[in-house]
């Protein structure tokens, strides 16, 4: 299933990802933000379960923003899992 999430409080403007029929994350793409870091984040989370990624990324902060692109991705995954 494909999902789209609009992050809040970060440089990235959109997160698109899929969760396949086996419950694994696929095709993670960020629009905006720190290109190299977000490509790395995408590569490291693809093939993982949403639950394991949420556990590792939720609550990570970038400076004094109170959130980060990894934290916003965790929130996007939580939203997807509730649907």
Backbone as JSON Lines, residues from 0, in Angstrom:
{"i":0,"aa":"X","n":[0.85,-1.18,0.0],"ca":[0.0,0.0,0.0],"c":[0.9,1.24,0.0]}
{"i":1,"aa":"X","n":[0.53,2.24,-0.79],"ca":[1.3,3.48,-0.89],"c":[0.76,4.52,0.08]}
{"i":2,"aa":"X","n":[1.69,5.29,0.65],"ca":[1.33,6.34,1.59],"c":[2.08,7.62,1.25]}
{"i":3,"aa":"X","n":[1.47,8.74,1.6],"ca":[2.09,10.05,1.46],"c":[1.85,10.8,2.77]}
{"i":4,"aa":"X","n":[2.9,11.46,3.26],"ca":[2.81,12.17,4.54],"c":[3.47,13.53,4.37]}
{"i":5,"aa":"X","n":[2.84,14.57,4.88],"ca":[3.4,15.92,4.86],"c":[3.98,16.2,6.25]}
{"i":6,"aa":"X","n":[5.31,16.23,6.35],"ca":[5.94,16.46,7.66],"c":[5.75,17.88,8.16]}
{"i":7,"aa":"X","n":[5.91,18.05,9.44],"ca":[5.78,19.35,10.09],"c":[7.04,19.64,10.89]}
{"i":8,"aa":"X","n":[7.58,20.85,10.75],"ca":[8.71,21.27,11.55],"c":[10.06,20.79,11.04]}
{"i":9,"aa":"X","n":[10.12,20.34,9.79],"ca":[11.39,19.87,9.22],"c":[11.62,20.51,7.85]}
{"i":10,"aa":"X","n":[12.83,20.33,7.34],"ca":[13.17,20.84,6.01],"c":[12.51,20.02,4.9]}
{"i":11,"aa":"X","n":[12.29,18.74,5.16],"ca":[11.63,17.91,4.14],"c":[10.17,18.33,4.03]}
{"i":12,"aa":"X","n":[9.64,18.24,2.82],"ca":[8.28,18.72,2.55],"c":[7.29,17.59,2.31]}
{"i":13,"aa":"X","n":[7.77,16.39,2.01],"ca":[6.87,15.27,1.76],"c":[7.64,13.97,1.92]}
{"i":14,"aa":"X","n":[6.96,12.96,2.46],"ca":[7.51,11.61,2.57],"c":[6.55,10.67,1.86]}
{"i":15,"aa":"X","n":[7.08,9.89,0.93],"ca":[6.29,8.87,0.24],"c":[6.94,7.52,0.52]}
{"i":16,"aa":"X","n":[6.11,6.52,0.79],"ca":[6.64,5.18,1.06],"c":[5.55,4.16,0.82]}
{"i":17,"aa":"X","n":[5.97,2.91,0.77],"ca":[5.04,1.8,0.62],"c":[5.28,0.8,1.74]}
{"i":18,"aa":"X","n":[4.23,0.09,2.1],"ca":[4.33,-1.07,2.98],"c":[3.77,-2.23,2.17]}
{"i":19,"aa":"X","n":[4.62,-3.24,1.92],"ca":[4.22,-4.32,1.02],"c":[3.32,-5.34,1.72]}
{"i":20,"aa":"X","n":[2.91,-6.36,0.97],"ca":[1.97,-7.37,1.48],"c":[2.55,-8.19,2.63]}
{"i":21,"aa":"X","n":[3.89,-8.15,2.79],"ca":[4.54,-8.86,3.9],"c":[4.76,-7.95,5.11]}
{"i":22,"aa":"X","n":[4.28,-6.71,5.03],"ca":[4.42,-5.77,6.13],"c":[5.79,-5.11,6.2]}
{"i":23,"aa":"X","n":[6.52,-5.05,5.08],"ca":[7.85,-4.45,5.05],"c":[7.81,-3.12,4.32]}
{"i":24,"aa":"X","n":[8.63,-2.19,4.76],"ca":[8.72,-0.86,4.17],"c":[9.46,-0.94,2.84]}
{"i":25,"aa":"X","n":[8.94,-0.25,1.83],"ca":[9.54,-0.21,0.5],"c":[9.46,1.21,-0.06]}
{"i":26,"aa":"X","n":[10.34,1.53,-0.98],"ca":[10.28,2.76,-1.79],"c":[10.12,4.02,-0.96]}
{"i":27,"aa":"X","n":[11.02,4.25,-0.03],"ca":[10.96,5.46,0.81],"c":[11.59,6.62,0.04]}
{"i":28,"aa":"X","n":[10.85,7.73,-0.08],"ca":[11.35,8.91,-0.77],"c":[10.96,10.16,0.01]}
{"i":29,"aa":"X","n":[11.95,11.01,0.23],"ca":[11.73,12.3,0.88],"c":[11.87,13.39,-0.17]}
{"i":30,"aa":"X","n":[11.02,14.4,-0.11],"ca":[11.14,15.6,-0.95],"c":[11.66,16.72,-0.07]}
{"i":31,"aa":"X","n":[12.77,17.32,-0.46],"ca":[13.39,18.36,0.34],"c":[14.25,17.77,1.43]}
{"i":32,"aa":"X","n":[14.82,18.6,2.24],"ca":[15.67,18.14,3.33],"c":[17.1,17.87,2.88]}
{"i":33,"aa":"X","n":[17.87,17.27,3.73],"ca":[19.29,16.97,3.49],"c":[19.39,15.72,2.63]}
{"i":34,"aa":"X","n":[19.62,15.9,1.35],"ca":[19.55,14.84,0.36],"c":[20.31,13.58,0.75]}
{"i":35,"aa":"X","n":[21.59,13.7,1.06],"ca":[22.39,12.52,1.38],"c":[21.91,11.8,2.63]}
{"i":36,"aa":"X","n":[21.61,12.55,3.67],"ca":[21.13,11.94,4.91],"c":[19.81,11.21,4.7]}
{"i":37,"aa":"X","n":[18.93,11.81,3.94],"ca":[17.62,11.19,3.73],"c":[17.69,10.0,2.8]}
{"i":38,"aa":"X","n":[18.62,10.01,1.84],"ca":[18.84,8.82,1.02],"c":[19.36,7.68,1.9]}
{"i":39,"aa":"X","n":[20.25,8.01,2.84],"ca":[20.76,7.0,3.77],"c":[19.65,6.47,4.66]}
{"i":40,"aa":"X","n":[18.82,7.35,5.2],"ca":[17.69,6.94,6.04],"c":[16.76,6.02,5.26]}
{"i":41,"aa":"X","n":[16.49,6.39,4.02],"ca":[15.63,5.56,3.17],"c":[16.23,4.17,2.97]}
{"i":42,"aa":"X","n":[17.5,4.12,2.62],"ca":[18.17,2.84,2.37],"c":[18.2,1.96,3.63]}
{"i":43,"aa":"X","n":[18.36,2.57,4.78],"ca":[18.46,1.8,6.02],"c":[17.11,1.3,6.51]}
{"i":44,"aa":"X","n":[16.03,1.94,6.1],"ca":[14.71,1.53,6.6],"c":[13.96,0.61,5.64]}
{"i":45,"aa":"X","n":[14.32,0.63,4.37],"ca":[13.64,-0.24,3.41],"c":[13.92,-1.7,3.75]}
{"i":46,"aa":"X","n":[12.88,-2.51,3.73],"ca":[13.0,-3.93,4.08],"c":[12.77,-4.21,5.55]}
{"i":47,"aa":"X","n":[12.56,-3.15,6.34],"ca":[12.31,-3.29,7.78],"c":[10.81,-3.22,8.05]}
{"i":48,"aa":"X","n":[10.39,-3.66,9.23],"ca":[8.99,-3.52,9.61],"c":[8.74,-2.11,10.14]}
{"i":49,"aa":"X","n":[7.56,-1.58,9.92],"ca":[7.25,-0.26,10.48],"c":[7.47,-0.19,11.99]}
{"i":50,"aa":"X","n":[7.1,-1.23,12.69],"ca":[7.23,-1.24,14.15],"c":[8.69,-1.06,14.59]}
{"i":51,"aa":"X","n":[9.61,-1.76,13.93],"ca":[11.03,-1.67,14.32],"c":[11.59,-0.29,13.99]}
{"i":52,"aa":"X","n":[11.16,0.29,12.88],"ca":[11.64,1.61,12.49],"c":[11.08,2.67,13.44]}
{"i":53,"aa":"X","n":[9.8,2.58,13.76],"ca":[9.19,3.51,14.71],"c":[9.93,3.49,16.03]}
{"i":54,"aa":"X","n":[10.22,2.29,16.52],"ca":[10.91,2.14,17.81],"c":[12.27,2.84,17.79]}
{"i":55,"aa":"X","n":[12.99,2.77,16.68],"ca":[14.33,3.35,16.6],"c":[14.34,4.84,16.28]}
{"i":56,"aa":"X","n":[13.35,5.34,15.55],"ca":[13.41,6.72,15.07],"c":[12.55,7.71,15.84]}
{"i":57,"aa":"X","n":[11.49,7.23,16.47],"ca":[10.56,8.14,17.15],"c":[11.27,8.91,18.27]}
{"i":58,"aa":"X","n":[11.09,10.23,18.25],"ca":[11.64,11.07,19.3],"c":[13.0,11.69,18.98]}
{"i":59,"aa":"X","n":[13.6,11.31,17.85],"ca":[14.88,11.92,17.47],"c":[14.62,13.38,17.13]}
{"i":60,"aa":"X","n":[15.45,14.27,17.66],"ca":[15.28,15.7,17.42],"c":[16.42,16.25,16.58]}
{"i":61,"aa":"X","n":[16.14,17.3,15.82],"ca":[17.13,18.01,15.02],"c":[17.25,19.41,15.62]}
{"i":62,"aa":"X","n":[18.35,19.68,16.26],"ca":[18.52,20.98,16.91],"c":[17.45,21.22,17.95]}
{"i":63,"aa":"X","n":[16.85,22.39,17.88],"ca":[15.81,22.76,18.86],"c":[14.41,22.67,18.26]}
{"i":64,"aa":"X","n":[14.26,21.96,17.16],"ca":[12.97,21.87,16.46],"c":[11.95,21.01,17.19]}
{"i":65,"aa":"X","n":[12.4,20.11,18.06],"ca":[11.48,19.22,18.75],"c":[11.06,18.03,17.9]}
{"i":66,"aa":"X","n":[11.58,17.93,16.69],"ca":[11.32,16.82,15.79],"c":[12.48,16.73,14.81]}
{"i":67,"aa":"X","n":[12.38,15.84,13.85],"ca":[13.41,15.66,12.82],"c":[12.79,14.88,11.67]}
{"i":68,"aa":"X","n":[13.51,14.75,10.59],"ca":[13.01,13.93,9.48],"c":[12.82,12.48,9.92]}
{"i":69,"aa":"X","n":[13.77,11.88,10.67],"ca":[13.52,10.52,11.15],"c":[12.28,10.43,12.05]}
{"i":70,"aa":"X","n":[12.1,11.39,12.94],"ca":[10.93,11.4,13.82],"c":[9.65,11.55,13.0]}
{"i":71,"aa":"X","n":[9.68,12.41,11.99],"ca":[8.5,12.59,11.14],"c":[8.2,11.32,10.35]}
{"i":72,"aa":"X","n":[9.23,10.6,9.92],"ca":[9.0,9.33,9.23],"c":[8.36,8.33,10.18]}
{"i":73,"aa":"X","n":[8.81,8.3,11.44],"ca":[8.19,7.42,12.43],"c":[6.71,7.77,12.6]}
{"i":74,"aa":"X","n":[6.4,9.05,12.63],"ca":[5.0,9.49,12.75],"c":[4.2,9.09,11.52]}
{"i":75,"aa":"X","n":[4.82,9.18,10.34],"ca":[4.15,8.77,9.11],"c":[3.84,7.28,9.14]}
{"i":76,"aa":"X","n":[4.78,6.49,9.64],"ca":[4.57,5.05,9.75],"c":[3.46,4.73,10.75]}
{"i":77,"aa":"X","n":[3.42,5.46,11.86],"ca":[2.35,5.26,12.83],"c":[0.99,5.54,12.19]}
{"i":78,"aa":"X","n":[0.92,6.62,11.41],"ca":[-0.33,6.98,10.73],"c":[-0.72,5.85,9.77]}
{"i":79,"aa":"X","n":[0.24,5.35,9.03],"ca":[-0.03,4.28,8.07],"c":[-0.53,3.01,8.79]}
{"i":80,"aa":"X","n":[0.03,2.69,9.92],"ca":[-0.34,1.48,10.65],"c":[-1.74,1.59,11.26]}
{"i":81,"aa":"X","n":[-2.21,2.83,11.49],"ca":[-3.55,3.02,12.04],"c":[-4.63,2.9,10.98]}
{"i":82,"aa":"X","n":[-4.25,3.0,9.72],"ca":[-5.24,2.93,8.63],"c":[-5.59,1.52,8.3]}
